[in-house]
Amino acid sequence: MTLNIRLETLQTRRWGVKGPQAAAWLHEQHVAVPPAPNSWRVLDNVTGNFILRLGTSEFFLEETPSTTRARCQTLAEELLEPVPGVYPVLREDASLLLAGASANLVLAEAGSFDFAALSAASQQVVMTLLFGLAVIVIAQGDGAARSYRIWCDPSYGAGLHAALNGIAADLQ
């Protein structure tokens, strides 16, 4: 059986902000925040650029290096002068993309969350464990176009990539 799987480590810019005034401050910066805790949306209508709402008052932004307007950098510069109730968060997460119709099979072997039941349209952020490692995951697309963005501590990124690749190889 040949599986349709693609796994890659992404080189992206990441930045975060949190605090009781973070959502209001992002609105002032013309950033549309996700409406509910543990949800995400496309940032600036550019595919591959995301804003995740982690809980009620923490936000995680990621953008591709090809983005002409470096939103993460611009926002970070805006916070060089302190803003009451808004605190920058250094995000150095490893960023992975697992794609393909068989991606659910790989994730089923790596953890206990049922990603196959996760609707991409719900734009839900899942915080779970893969191989006992804390990860943040979002699902995009369906069927053969299904993909997952996975973030973890940067010191574990290469190991997570290798472990997921190992499962994919074993499933071939």
DSSP file (Angstrom, degrees, kcal/mol; ACC not computed):
  #  RESIDUE AA STRUCTURE BP1 BP2  ACC     N-H-->O    O-->H-N    N-H-->O    O-->H-N    TCO  KAPPA ALPHA  PHI   PSI    X-CA   Y-CA   Z-CA
    1    1 A M              0   0    0      0, 0.0     2,-0.5     0, 0.0     0, 0.0   0.000 360.0 360.0 360.0 129.5    0.0    0.0    0.0
    2    2 A T        -     0   0    0      2,-0.0     2,-0.3     0, 0.0   170,-0.1  -0.879 360.0-149.3-100.1 127.0    1.4    3.4   -0.9
    3    3 A L        -     0   0    0     -2,-0.5     2,-1.0   165,-0.1   169,-0.0  -0.703  12.7-131.0 -97.9 148.0    0.4    6.2    1.4
    4    4 A N        +     0   0    0     -2,-0.3    98,-1.8     2,-0.0     2,-0.4  -0.811  52.1 142.8 -96.1  95.1    0.0    9.8    0.4
    5    5 A I        -     0   0    0     -2,-1.0     2,-0.4    96,-0.1    95,-0.2  -0.998  27.7-177.2-139.2 138.4    2.0   11.7    3.1
    6    6 A R  E     -A   99   0A   0     93,-2.6    93,-3.3    -2,-0.4     2,-0.4  -0.995   7.0-178.5-133.6 130.0    4.2   14.8    3.0
    7    7 A L  E     +A   98   0A   0     -2,-0.4     2,-0.3    91,-0.2    91,-0.2  -0.995  10.4 161.5-130.1 128.0    6.1   15.9    6.0
    8    8 A E  E     -A   97   0A   0     89,-2.1    89,-2.6    -2,-0.4     2,-0.5  -0.996  37.9-123.5-145.5 151.6    8.3   19.0    6.1
    9    9 A T  E     -A   96   0A   0     -2,-0.3     2,-0.3    87,-0.2    87,-0.2  -0.822  35.5-140.2 -90.2 130.7    9.9   21.4    8.6
   10   10 A L        -     0   0    0     85,-3.3     2,-0.9    -2,-0.5    85,-0.5  -0.733   7.1-145.5 -99.1 140.5    8.8   24.9    7.9
   11   11 A Q        +     0   0    0     -2,-0.3     2,-0.3    83,-0.1    83,-0.1  -0.873  45.2 147.6-101.1  99.8   11.0   28.0    8.1
   12   12 A T        -     0   0    0     -2,-0.9     2,-0.4    52,-0.2    52,-0.2  -0.823  50.8-109.3-130.7 165.4    8.6   30.7    9.3
   13   13 A R  E     -E   63   0B   0     50,-3.1    50,-2.4    -2,-0.3     2,-0.3  -0.837  37.8-172.3 -94.7 136.8    8.5   33.8   11.4
   14   14 A R  E     +E   62   0B   0     -2,-0.4    77,-0.4    77,-0.3     2,-0.3  -0.962  11.8 162.7-131.2 148.2    6.7   33.4   14.7
   15   15 A W  E     -E   61   0B   0     46,-2.1    46,-3.5    -2,-0.3     2,-0.3  -0.978  13.0-161.3-158.7 153.1    5.6   35.9   17.4
   16   16 A G  E     -EF  60  89B   0     73,-1.5    73,-3.0    -2,-0.3     2,-0.3  -0.939   7.0-171.0-139.7 162.7    3.3   36.0   20.3
   17   17 A V  E     +EF  59  88B   0     42,-2.1    42,-3.2    -2,-0.3     2,-0.3  -0.987  11.2 172.5-149.0 146.2    1.5   38.4   22.6
   18   18 A K  E     +EF  58  87B   0     69,-2.5    69,-3.2    -2,-0.3    40,-0.2  -0.949  20.7  96.1-148.6 169.9   -0.6   37.8   25.8
   19   19 A G  S >  S-     0   0    0     38,-1.8     3,-1.6    -2,-0.3     4,-0.4  -0.509  78.9 -71.1 128.3 165.1   -2.3   39.7   28.6
   20   20 A P  T 3  S+     0   0    0      0, 0.0     4,-0.2     0, 0.0    66,-0.1   0.714 132.3  39.4 -64.6 -20.2   -5.7   41.1   29.5
   21   21 A Q  T 3> S+     0   0    0     64,-2.5     4,-2.5    -3,-0.1     5,-0.2   0.303  85.7 102.8-107.7   7.5   -5.5   43.8   26.8
   22   22 A A  H <> S+     0   0    0     -3,-1.6     4,-2.6    63,-0.5     5,-0.2   0.905  80.5  48.4 -61.2 -45.3   -3.9   41.7   24.1
   23   23 A A  H  > S+     0   0    0     -4,-0.4     4,-2.2     1,-0.2    -1,-0.2   0.934 114.0  46.4 -62.7 -45.6   -7.0   41.1   22.0
   24   24 A A  H  > S+     0   0    0      1,-0.2     4,-2.1     2,-0.2    -1,-0.2   0.902 112.5  50.7 -63.3 -40.8   -8.0   44.8   22.1
   25   25 A W  H  X S+     0   0    0     -4,-2.5     4,-1.3     2,-0.2    -2,-0.2   0.916 108.9  51.0 -64.3 -43.0   -4.4   45.9   21.2
   26   26 A L  H  <>S+     0   0    0     -4,-2.6     5,-2.4     1,-0.2     3,-0.3   0.901 108.3  52.7 -61.3 -40.3   -4.4   43.5   18.3
   27   27 A H  H ><5S+     0   0    0     -4,-2.2     3,-1.9     1,-0.2    -1,-0.2   0.922 106.5  53.0 -59.3 -43.1   -7.7   44.9   17.0
   28   28 A E  H 3<5S+     0   0    0     -4,-2.1    -1,-0.2     1,-0.3    -2,-0.2   0.802 106.4  53.7 -61.0 -28.3   -6.1   48.4   17.3
   29   29 A Q  T 3<5S-     0   0    0     -4,-1.3    -1,-0.3    -3,-0.3    -2,-0.2   0.293 122.3-109.5 -88.9   9.0   -3.2   47.0   15.1
   30   30 A H  T < 5S+     0   0    0     -3,-1.9     2,-0.6     1,-0.2    -3,-0.2   0.843  72.6 141.1  65.0  37.0   -5.8   45.9   12.5
   31   31 A V      < -     0   0    0     -5,-2.4     2,-0.7    -8,-0.1    -1,-0.2  -0.952  49.4-138.2-108.8 120.1   -5.3   42.2   13.3
   32   32 A A        -     0   0    0     -2,-0.6    12,-0.1    -3,-0.1    19,-0.1  -0.680  23.7-152.4 -78.8 113.0   -8.5   40.2   13.2
   33   33 A V        -     0   0    0     -2,-0.7     7,-0.1   -10,-0.1    19,-0.1  -0.545  25.9 -93.9 -86.7 151.9   -8.3   37.8   16.2
   34   34 A P        -     0   0    0      0, 0.0    -1,-0.1     0, 0.0     7,-0.1  -0.376  35.0-130.1 -60.0 143.2  -10.0   34.5   16.3
   35   35 A P  S    S+     0   0    0      0, 0.0    -2,-0.1     0, 0.0     5,-0.0   0.752  81.3  38.3 -72.8 -25.0  -13.3   34.9   18.1
   36   36 A A  S >  S-     0   0    0      4,-0.1     3,-0.6     1,-0.0    17,-0.2  -0.889  91.9 -90.6-128.9 154.3  -13.1   32.0   20.6
   37   37 A P  T 3  S+     0   0    0      0, 0.0    17,-0.2     0, 0.0    19,-0.2  -0.290 109.6  21.8 -57.2 148.4  -10.4   30.5   22.8
   38   38 A N  T 3  S+     0   0    0     15,-1.3    87,-2.7    17,-0.5     2,-0.3   0.893 102.1 111.9  57.0  46.5   -8.4   27.7   21.2
   39   39 A S  E <   -GH  53 124B   0     14,-0.9    14,-3.3    -3,-0.6     2,-0.3  -0.892  47.0-156.8-137.5 170.1   -9.3   28.7   17.6
   40   40 A W  E     -G   52   0B   0     83,-1.9     2,-0.3    -2,-0.3    12,-0.2  -0.911   6.7-172.6-142.7 167.0   -7.4   30.1   14.7
   41   41 A R  E     -G   51   0B   0     10,-1.8    10,-2.2    -2,-0.3     2,-0.2  -0.975  40.4 -84.4-154.7 163.8   -7.8   32.0   11.5
   42   42 A V  E     -G   50   0B   0     -2,-0.3     2,-0.5     8,-0.2     3,-0.4  -0.536  46.4-128.6 -70.4 136.1   -5.8   33.0    8.5
   43   43 A L  S >  S-     0   0    0      6,-2.8     3,-1.6     3,-0.4     6,-0.2  -0.770  81.2 -12.6 -90.8 126.5   -3.8   36.2    9.2
   44   44 A D  T 3  S-     0   0    0     -2,-0.5    -1,-0.2     1,-0.3     3,-0.1   0.755 114.1 -77.7  57.4  27.5   -4.1   39.0    6.7
   45   45 A N  T 3  S+     0   0    0     -3,-0.4     2,-0.5     1,-0.2    -1,-0.3   0.777  96.5 133.5  54.8  30.2   -5.9   36.7    4.2
   46   46 A V    X   -     0   0    0     -3,-1.6     3,-2.1     3,-0.2    -3,-0.4  -0.956  60.2-121.8-113.1 121.5   -2.6   35.1    3.2
   47   47 A T  T 3  S+     0   0    0     -2,-0.5    17,-0.1     1,-0.3     3,-0.1  -0.367  99.5  27.4 -60.8 133.5   -2.5   31.4    3.0
   48   48 A G  T 3  S+     0   0    0      1,-0.2     2,-0.5    -2,-0.1    -1,-0.3   0.307  98.4 102.1  95.2  -8.3    0.2   30.0    5.3
   49   49 A N    <   +     0   0    0     -3,-2.1    -6,-2.8    -6,-0.2     2,-0.3  -0.944  52.3 176.9-109.9 127.1    0.0   32.9    7.7
   50   50 A F  E     -GI  42  62B   0     12,-2.5    12,-2.5    -2,-0.5     2,-0.4  -0.885  29.8-157.3-131.5 155.5   -2.0   32.3   10.9
   51   51 A I  E     -GI  41  61B   0    -10,-2.2   -10,-1.8    -2,-0.3     2,-0.4  -0.992  19.8-165.1-127.0 127.0   -3.1   33.7   14.2
   52   52 A L  E     -GI  40  60B   0      8,-3.1     8,-2.4    -2,-0.4     2,-0.7  -0.900  13.9-144.5-110.8 138.8   -4.0   31.3   16.9
   53   53 A R  E     -GI  39  59B   0    -14,-3.3   -15,-1.3    -2,-0.4   -14,-0.9  -0.912  15.4-165.7-101.8 110.8   -5.8   32.2   20.0
   54   54 A L  E  >  - I   0  58B   0      4,-2.7     4,-0.7    -2,-0.7     3,-0.4  -0.849  62.9 -36.5 -99.6 104.1   -4.4   30.0   22.8
   55   55 A G  T  4 S-     0   0    0     -2,-0.8   -17,-0.5     1,-0.2   -16,-0.2  -0.492 104.4 -49.7  74.9-152.6   -6.8   30.3   25.7
   56   56 A T  T  4 S+     0   0    0    -19,-0.2    -1,-0.2    -2,-0.1   -33,-0.1   0.777 132.2  21.5 -91.7 -27.7   -8.6   33.6   26.3
   57   57 A S  T  4 S+     0   0    0     -3,-0.4   -38,-1.8   -35,-0.1     2,-0.4   0.144  98.8  87.6-135.2  23.6   -5.7   36.1   26.3
   58   58 A E  E  <  -EI  18  54B   0     -4,-0.7    -4,-2.7   -40,-0.2     2,-0.4  -0.989  49.2-170.5-126.6 136.8   -2.7   34.6   24.4
   59   59 A F  E     -EI  17  53B   0    -42,-3.2   -42,-2.1    -2,-0.4     2,-0.4  -0.961   7.9-162.9-129.5 142.1   -2.1   34.9   20.7
   60   60 A F  E     -EI  16  52B   0     -8,-2.4    -8,-3.1    -2,-0.4     2,-0.4  -0.991   9.9-166.4-127.8 121.9    0.5   33.1   18.5
   61   61 A L  E     -EI  15  51B   0    -46,-3.5   -46,-2.1    -2,-0.4     2,-0.4  -0.881   6.4-179.2-112.3 142.1    1.2   34.5   15.0
   62   62 A E  E     +EI  14  50B   0    -12,-2.5   -12,-2.5    -2,-0.4     2,-0.3  -0.999   3.5 174.3-139.3 137.4    3.1   32.7   12.2
   63   63 A E  E     -E   13   0B   0    -50,-2.4   -50,-3.1    -2,-0.4   -14,-0.2  -0.987  32.9-107.8-141.8 152.3    3.9   33.9    8.7
   64   64 A T    >   -     0   0    0     -2,-0.3     3,-1.9   -52,-0.2   -52,-0.2  -0.434  29.7-120.2 -74.6 150.6    6.0   32.6    5.8
   65   65 A P  T 3  S+     0   0    0      0, 0.0    -1,-0.1     0, 0.0   -53,-0.1   0.751 111.3  66.1 -63.0 -21.9    9.3   34.4    5.1
   66   66 A S  T 3  S+     0   0    0      3,-0.0     2,-0.2     2,-0.0   -54,-0.0   0.565  71.4 117.4 -77.6  -6.4    7.9   35.2    1.6
   67   67 A T    <   -     0   0    0     -3,-1.9     3,-0.0     1,-0.2    -4,-0.0  -0.452  59.4-150.7 -62.0 124.9    5.3   37.5    3.2
   68   68 A T  S    S+     0   0    0     -2,-0.2     2,-0.8     1,-0.2    -1,-0.2   0.839  86.4  54.8 -70.6 -31.8    6.1   41.0    1.9
   69   69 A R  S    S-     0   0    0     -3,-0.0     2,-2.0     4,-0.0    -1,-0.2  -0.883  83.0-145.7-104.3 105.4    4.8   42.7    4.9
   70   70 A A     >  +     0   0    0     -2,-0.8     4,-2.4     1,-0.2     5,-0.2  -0.481  24.9 174.7 -74.4  84.3    6.5   41.2    8.0
   71   71 A R  H  > S+     0   0    0     -2,-2.0     4,-2.7     1,-0.2     5,-0.2   0.881  73.9  54.6 -61.4 -41.8    3.5   41.5   10.3
   72   72 A C  H  > S+     0   0    0      1,-0.2     4,-2.3     2,-0.2    -1,-0.2   0.928 111.4  44.7 -59.7 -45.4    5.3   39.7   13.2
   73   73 A Q  H  > S+     0   0    0      2,-0.2     4,-2.4     1,-0.2    -1,-0.2   0.911 112.3  51.8 -65.9 -42.9    8.2   42.1   13.1
   74   74 A T  H  X S+     0   0    0     -4,-2.4     4,-1.7     1,-0.2    -2,-0.2   0.923 111.8  46.3 -60.5 -45.5    5.9   45.1   12.8
   75   75 A L  H  X S+     0   0    0     -4,-2.7     4,-1.1     2,-0.2    -1,-0.2   0.903 110.9  52.2 -65.2 -41.4    3.9   44.1   15.8
   76   76 A A  H >< S+     0   0    0     -4,-2.3     3,-0.6    -5,-0.2    -1,-0.2   0.910 108.9  50.6 -60.7 -41.9    7.0   43.3   17.9
   77   77 A E  H >< S+     0   0    0     -4,-2.4     3,-1.6     1,-0.2     4,-0.3   0.857 103.5  59.4 -65.3 -34.5    8.3   46.8   17.1
   78   78 A E  H 3< S+     0   0    0     -4,-1.7     3,-0.5     1,-0.3    -1,-0.2   0.790 104.3  52.1 -63.2 -26.6    5.0   48.3   18.2
   79   79 A L  T << S+     0   0    0     -4,-1.1    -1,-0.3    -3,-0.6    -2,-0.2   0.292  75.7  98.2 -95.9  10.7    5.6   46.8   21.6
   80   80 A L  S <  S+     0   0    0     -3,-1.6    -1,-0.2     1,-0.1    -2,-0.1   0.866  84.1  57.4 -62.6 -33.4    9.1   48.2   22.1
   81   81 A E  S    S-     0   0    0     -3,-0.5    -1,-0.1    -4,-0.3     0, 0.0  -0.887 110.5-109.2 -92.0 122.8    7.3   50.8   24.2
   82   82 A P        -     0   0    0      0, 0.0    -2,-0.1     0, 0.0     5,-0.1  -0.174  28.4-158.5 -57.1 142.7    5.4   49.0   26.9
   83   83 A V  B >   -J   86   0C   0      3,-0.6     3,-2.1    -4,-0.1   -62,-0.1  -0.993  29.8-108.0-120.1 124.5    1.6   48.9   26.6
   84   84 A P  T 3  S+     0   0    0      0, 0.0     3,-0.1     0, 0.0   -65,-0.0  -0.283 102.1   8.6 -55.8 128.9   -0.3   48.2   29.9
   85   85 A G  T 3  S+     0   0    0      1,-0.2   -64,-2.5   -65,-0.1   -63,-0.5   0.562 108.2 100.4  80.1   9.5   -1.8   44.7   29.9
   86   86 A V  B <   +J   83   0C   0     -3,-2.1    -3,-0.6   -65,-0.2   -67,-0.2  -0.991  46.9 179.9-131.1 124.0    0.0   43.6   26.7
   87   87 A Y  E     -F   18   0B   0    -69,-3.2   -69,-2.5    -2,-0.4     2,-0.1  -0.981  24.5-127.6-131.0 125.2    3.1   41.4   26.9
   88   88 A P  E     -F   17   0B   0      0, 0.0     2,-0.5     0, 0.0   -71,-0.3  -0.379  20.2-152.8 -68.1 148.8    5.2   40.1   24.0
   89   89 A V  E     -F   16   0B   0    -73,-3.0   -73,-1.5   -30,-0.1     2,-0.4  -0.987  13.4-131.3-126.0 121.7    5.9   36.4   24.0
   90   90 A L        -     0   0    0     -2,-0.5     2,-0.6   -75,-0.2   -75,-0.1  -0.595  25.0-165.8 -70.6 123.4    9.0   35.0   22.3
   91   91 A R        +     0   0    0     -2,-0.4   -77,-0.3   -77,-0.4    -1,-0.0  -0.948  26.6 155.6-117.6 112.0    7.9   32.1   20.1
   92   92 A E        +     0   0    0     -2,-0.6    -1,-0.1   -79,-0.1     3,-0.1   0.110  25.7 154.3-117.2  19.0   10.7   29.8   18.8
   93   93 A D        -     0   0    0      1,-0.1     2,-0.3    60,-0.1    60,-0.2  -0.045  50.1-113.7 -49.4 144.5    8.5   26.8   18.2
   94   94 A A  E     - B   0 152A   0     58,-2.8    58,-1.6   -83,-0.1     2,-0.5  -0.655  34.1-148.3 -73.1 140.6    9.5   24.2   15.7
   95   95 A S  E     + B   0 151A   0    -85,-0.5   -85,-3.3    -2,-0.3     2,-0.3  -0.966  18.9 178.9-122.5 120.6    6.9   24.3   12.9
   96   96 A L  E     -AB   9 150A   0     54,-3.1    54,-2.5    -2,-0.5     2,-0.5  -0.871  18.1-152.1-120.8 152.6    6.0   21.2   10.9
   97   97 A L  E     -AB   8 149A   0    -89,-2.6   -89,-2.1    -2,-0.3     2,-0.5  -0.992  10.0-174.8-122.8 122.2    3.5   20.5    8.1
   98   98 A L  E     +AB   7 148A   0     50,-2.6    50,-2.9    -2,-0.5     2,-0.3  -0.978  20.0 171.7-115.3 118.3    2.1   17.0    7.8
   99   99 A A  E     +AB   6 147A   0    -93,-3.3   -93,-2.6    -2,-0.5    48,-0.3  -0.882  17.6  67.4-131.6 157.3    0.0   16.6    4.7
  100  100 A G  S >  S-     0   0    0     46,-3.0     3,-1.9    -2,-0.3     4,-0.3  -0.282  82.6 -75.0 119.0 160.9   -1.9   14.1    2.6
  101  101 A A  T 3  S+     0   0    0     43,-0.3     3,-0.3     1,-0.3     4,-0.1   0.733 128.3  49.8 -60.5 -24.5   -4.8   11.7    2.8
  102  102 A S  T >> S+     0   0    0    -98,-1.8     4,-1.3     1,-0.2     3,-0.7   0.334  77.0 102.2 -98.7   6.7   -2.9    9.4    5.1
  103  103 A A  H <> S+     0   0    0     -3,-1.9     4,-2.3   -99,-0.3     5,-0.2   0.858  76.3  60.2 -58.7 -35.6   -1.8   12.0    7.6
  104  104 A N  H 3> S+     0   0    0     -3,-0.3     4,-2.2    -4,-0.3    -1,-0.2   0.873 100.6  54.9 -60.6 -36.6   -4.5   10.9   10.0
  105  105 A L  H <> S+     0   0    0     -3,-0.7     4,-1.2     2,-0.2    -1,-0.2   0.896 107.9  48.9 -63.8 -40.1   -3.0    7.4   10.1
  106  106 A V  H  X S+     0   0    0     -4,-1.3     4,-1.2     1,-0.2     3,-0.5   0.941 113.1  46.3 -64.3 -47.5    0.4    8.8   11.1
  107  107 A L  H  X S+     0   0    0     -4,-2.3     4,-1.8     1,-0.2    -2,-0.2   0.835 105.8  60.0 -66.8 -31.7   -1.1   10.9   13.9
  108  108 A A  H  < S+     0   0    0     -4,-2.2    -1,-0.2     1,-0.2    -2,-0.2   0.839 108.3  45.7 -63.6 -31.9   -3.2    8.0   15.2
  109  109 A E  H  < S+     0   0    0     -4,-1.2    -1,-0.2    -3,-0.5    -2,-0.2   0.757 113.9  49.5 -78.5 -25.6    0.0    6.1   15.8
  110  110 A A  H  < S-     0   0    0     -4,-1.2    21,-2.9    -5,-0.1    22,-0.3   0.715 120.9  -1.7 -89.9 -22.5    1.7    9.1   17.5
  111  111 A G     <  -     0   0    0     -4,-1.8    19,-0.1    19,-0.2    -1,-0.1  -0.882  64.9-106.9-156.7-175.9   -1.0   10.2   20.0
  112  112 A S  S    S+     0   0    0     17,-0.5     2,-0.2    -2,-0.3    18,-0.1   0.530  76.8 106.0-104.3  -7.1   -4.4    9.5   21.4
  113  113 A F  S    S-     0   0    0     16,-0.3     2,-1.5    -6,-0.2    -2,-0.2  -0.543  72.8-126.3 -74.8 138.2   -6.4   12.5   19.9
  114  114 A D    >   +     0   0    0     -2,-0.2     3,-1.0     1,-0.2     4,-0.3  -0.644  35.5 170.7 -87.1  85.6   -8.7   11.5   17.1
  115  115 A F  G >  S+     0   0    0     -2,-1.5     3,-1.2     1,-0.2    -1,-0.2   0.764  71.1  68.3 -68.0 -25.4   -7.6   14.0   14.4
  116  116 A A  G 3  S+     0   0    0      1,-0.3    -1,-0.2   -12,-0.2    -2,-0.1   0.811  99.6  50.6 -63.2 -28.7   -9.7   12.2   11.8
  117  117 A A  G <  S+     0   0    0     -3,-1.0     2,-0.5     2,-0.1    -1,-0.3   0.542  87.5 105.2 -85.3  -7.2  -12.8   13.5   13.6
  118  118 A L    <   -     0   0    0     -3,-1.2     2,-0.5    -4,-0.3     3,-0.1  -0.625  67.8-138.8 -79.7 122.9  -11.5   17.1   13.7
  119  119 A S    > > -     0   0    0     -2,-0.5     3,-1.0     1,-0.2     5,-0.5  -0.695   2.1-151.4 -82.0 125.7  -13.3   19.3   11.2
  120  120 A A  G > 5S+     0   0    0     -2,-0.5     3,-1.4     1,-0.2    -1,-0.2   0.849  96.4  62.6 -63.0 -32.9  -10.9   21.7    9.4
  121  121 A A  G 3 5S+     0   0    0      1,-0.3    -1,-0.2     2,-0.1    -2,-0.0   0.734  90.7  66.7 -65.8 -22.2  -13.8   24.1    9.1
  122  122 A S  G < 5S-     0   0    0     -3,-1.0    -1,-0.3     2,-0.1    -2,-0.2   0.697  91.3-147.1 -72.0 -17.5  -14.1   24.4   12.9
  123  123 A Q  T < 5 +     0   0    0     -3,-1.4   -83,-1.9    -4,-0.4     2,-0.3   0.891  34.8 170.5  49.1  46.0  -10.7   26.1   12.9
  124  124 A Q  B   < -H   39   0B   0     -5,-0.5     2,-0.5   -85,-0.2    15,-0.5  -0.657  31.9-138.5 -87.6 139.2  -10.0   24.5   16.3
  125  125 A V        -     0   0    0    -87,-2.7     2,-0.5    -2,-0.3    13,-0.2  -0.872  18.9-157.2 -94.6 127.8   -6.6   24.6   18.0
  126  126 A V  E     -C  137   0A   0     11,-2.8    11,-2.7    -2,-0.5     2,-0.6  -0.930   9.1-167.4-109.9 125.4   -5.7   21.3   19.6
  127  127 A M  E     +C  136   0A   0     -2,-0.5     2,-0.2     9,-0.2     9,-0.2  -0.957  37.6 127.1-109.6 114.8   -3.2   21.2   22.4
  128  128 A T  E     -C  135   0A   0      7,-1.6     7,-2.7    -2,-0.6     2,-0.4  -0.718  55.7 -85.9-148.8-168.3   -2.3   17.6   22.9
  129  129 A L  E     -C  134   0A   0      5,-0.2   -17,-0.5    -2,-0.2     2,-0.5  -0.954  23.6-172.6-117.8 135.6    0.6   15.1   23.2
  130  130 A L  E >  S-C  133   0A   0      3,-2.2     3,-2.0    -2,-0.4   -19,-0.2  -0.996  87.7 -11.9-121.3 122.3    2.4   13.3   20.4
  131  131 A F  T 3  S-     0   0    0    -21,-2.9   -20,-0.1    -2,-0.5     3,-0.1   0.795 130.5 -58.4  56.7  29.3    4.9   10.7   21.6
  132  132 A G  T 3  S+     0   0    0    -22,-0.3     2,-0.4     1,-0.3    -1,-0.3   0.521 112.1 125.0  79.6   5.9    4.5   12.4   25.1
  133  133 A L  E <   -C  130   0A   0     -3,-2.0    -3,-2.2    23,-0.0    -1,-0.3  -0.845  67.1-116.2-101.8 130.6    5.6   15.7   23.7
  134  134 A A  E     +C  129   0A   0     -2,-0.4    19,-0.5    -5,-0.2     2,-0.3  -0.479  45.5 171.2 -66.6 128.6    3.3   18.8   24.1
  135  135 A V  E     -CD 128 152A   0     -7,-2.7    -7,-1.6    -2,-0.2     2,-0.4  -0.927  32.9-138.9-136.2 159.1    2.2   20.1   20.7
  136  136 A I  E     -CD 127 151A   0     15,-2.2    15,-2.7    -2,-0.3     2,-0.4  -0.982  30.2-176.1-115.5 133.1   -0.2   22.6   19.2
  137  137 A V  E     -CD 126 150A   0    -11,-2.7   -11,-2.8    -2,-0.4     2,-0.4  -0.989  15.4-175.8-135.8 138.3   -2.0   21.3   16.1
  138  138 A I  E     - D   0 149A   0     11,-2.0    11,-2.2    -2,-0.4     2,-0.4  -0.978  18.9-139.4-126.4 148.5   -4.4   22.8   13.6
  139  139 A A  E     - D   0 148A   0    -15,-0.5     2,-0.3    -2,-0.4     9,-0.2  -0.838  18.2-176.0-106.6 143.2   -6.1   20.9   10.7
  140  140 A Q  E     - D   0 147A   0      7,-2.9     7,-2.7    -2,-0.4   -19,-0.1  -0.985  46.4  -2.5-134.8 147.2   -6.7   22.3    7.2
  141  141 A G  S    S-     0   0    0     -2,-0.3     2,-0.3     5,-0.2   -21,-0.2   0.154  70.2-105.6  66.8 174.9   -8.5   20.8    4.2
  142  142 A D    >   -     0   0    0      4,-0.1     3,-1.9   -23,-0.1     4,-0.1  -0.907  68.8  -4.3-136.3 162.7  -10.2   17.5    3.8
  143  143 A G  G >  S-     0   0    0     -2,-0.3     3,-1.8     1,-0.3   -43,-0.1  -0.256 132.4  -5.3  57.8-133.5   -9.5   14.2    2.1
  144  144 A A  G 3  S+     0   0    0      1,-0.3   -43,-0.3   -43,-0.1    -1,-0.3   0.723 137.9  57.5 -65.7 -21.0   -6.3   14.1    0.0
  145  145 A A  G <  S+     0   0    0     -3,-1.9    -1,-0.3   -45,-0.1    -2,-0.2   0.358  79.1 127.5 -89.9   5.4   -5.9   17.9    0.7
  146  146 A R    <   +     0   0    0     -3,-1.8   -46,-3.0    -5,-0.2     2,-0.3  -0.398  31.9 167.0 -65.4 134.1   -5.9   17.3    4.5
  147  147 A S  E     -BD  99 140A   0     -7,-2.7    -7,-2.9   -48,-0.3     2,-0.4  -0.980  23.0-149.5-145.0 159.2   -2.9   18.8    6.3
  148  148 A Y  E     -BD  98 139A   0    -50,-2.9   -50,-2.6    -2,-0.3     2,-0.5  -0.995   6.7-149.3-130.2 134.0   -1.8   19.6    9.8
  149  149 A R  E     -BD  97 138A   0    -11,-2.2   -11,-2.0    -2,-0.4     2,-0.4  -0.905  23.7-169.9 -96.9 130.7    0.3   22.4   11.1
  150  150 A I  E     -BD  96 137A   0    -54,-2.5   -54,-3.1    -2,-0.5     2,-0.4  -0.984   7.6-172.3-127.8 130.5    2.2   21.1   14.2
  151  151 A W  E     +BD  95 136A   0    -15,-2.7   -15,-2.2    -2,-0.4     2,-0.3  -0.960  13.7 156.1-122.6 142.2    4.2   23.3   16.6
  152  152 A C  E     -BD  94 135A   0    -58,-1.6   -58,-2.8    -2,-0.4   -17,-0.1  -0.926  53.2 -56.8-149.8 174.6    6.4   22.1   19.5
  153  153 A D    >>  -     0   0    0    -19,-0.5     3,-1.8    -2,-0.3     4,-0.5  -0.316  52.9-124.8 -53.6 135.5    9.3   23.1   21.6
  154  154 A P  G >4 S+     0   0    0      0, 0.0     3,-0.8     0, 0.0     4,-0.4   0.785 107.0  62.5 -61.6 -27.3   12.2   23.9   19.2
  155  155 A S  G 34 S+     0   0    0      1,-0.2     4,-0.2     2,-0.1    -2,-0.1   0.690 109.3  41.9 -72.2 -14.8   14.6   21.5   21.0
  156  156 A Y  G <> S+     0   0    0     -3,-1.8     4,-2.7     2,-0.1     5,-0.2   0.413  86.5  97.2-107.3  -0.7   12.3   18.6   20.0
  157  157 A G  H <X S+     0   0    0     -3,-0.8     4,-2.5    -4,-0.5     5,-0.2   0.911  85.0  45.0 -58.4 -48.8   11.4   19.6   16.5
  158  158 A A  H  > S+     0   0    0     -4,-0.4     4,-2.4     1,-0.2    -1,-0.2   0.890 115.0  49.4 -64.5 -38.6   14.0   17.4   14.7
  159  159 A G  H  > S+     0   0    0      2,-0.2     4,-2.5    -4,-0.2    -2,-0.2   0.896 111.2  48.6 -67.6 -40.5   13.1   14.5   16.9
  160  160 A L  H  X S+     0   0    0     -4,-2.7     4,-2.6     2,-0.2     5,-0.3   0.914 111.4  50.7 -64.8 -42.2    9.4   14.9   16.3
  161  161 A H  H  X S+     0   0    0     -4,-2.5     4,-2.4    -5,-0.2    -2,-0.2   0.935 112.5  46.5 -59.1 -47.1   10.0   15.2   12.5
  162  162 A A  H  X S+     0   0    0     -4,-2.4     4,-2.3     2,-0.2    -2,-0.2   0.897 112.5  49.8 -64.3 -41.2   12.1   12.0   12.6
  163  163 A A  H  X S+     0   0    0     -4,-2.5     4,-2.0     2,-0.2    -2,-0.2   0.917 112.6  46.0 -66.2 -43.4    9.5   10.1   14.7
  164  164 A L  H  X S+     0   0    0     -4,-2.6     4,-2.3     1,-0.2    -1,-0.2   0.900 112.8  51.3 -65.1 -39.5    6.6   11.1   12.4
  165  165 A N  H  X S+     0   0    0     -4,-2.4     4,-2.4    -5,-0.3    -2,-0.2   0.886 107.4  54.0 -62.5 -39.1    8.7   10.2    9.4
  166  166 A G  H  X S+     0   0    0     -4,-2.3     4,-2.4     2,-0.2    -2,-0.2   0.901 108.5  48.2 -62.7 -42.1    9.4    6.8   10.9
  167  167 A I  H  X S+     0   0    0     -4,-2.0     4,-2.1     2,-0.2    -2,-0.2   0.935 110.8  51.2 -63.0 -45.7    5.7    6.1   11.4
  168  168 A A  H  X S+     0   0    0     -4,-2.3     4,-0.7     1,-0.2    -2,-0.2   0.910 111.1  48.4 -59.2 -41.7    5.1    7.1    7.8
  169  169 A A  H >< S+     0   0    0     -4,-2.4     3,-0.8     1,-0.2    -1,-0.2   0.906 110.6  50.9 -64.8 -41.7    7.8    4.8    6.6
  170  170 A D  H 3< S+     0   0    0     -4,-2.4    -1,-0.2     1,-0.2    -2,-0.2   0.824 108.3  52.9 -64.7 -31.8    6.5    1.9    8.7
  171  171 A L  H 3<        0   0    0     -4,-2.1    -1,-0.2     1,-0.2    -2,-0.2   0.641 360.0 360.0 -78.5 -15.0    3.0    2.4    7.2
  172  172 A Q    <<        0   0    0     -3,-0.8    -1,-0.2    -4,-0.7    -2,-0.1   0.496 360.0 360.0 -65.9 360.0    4.2    2.2    3.6
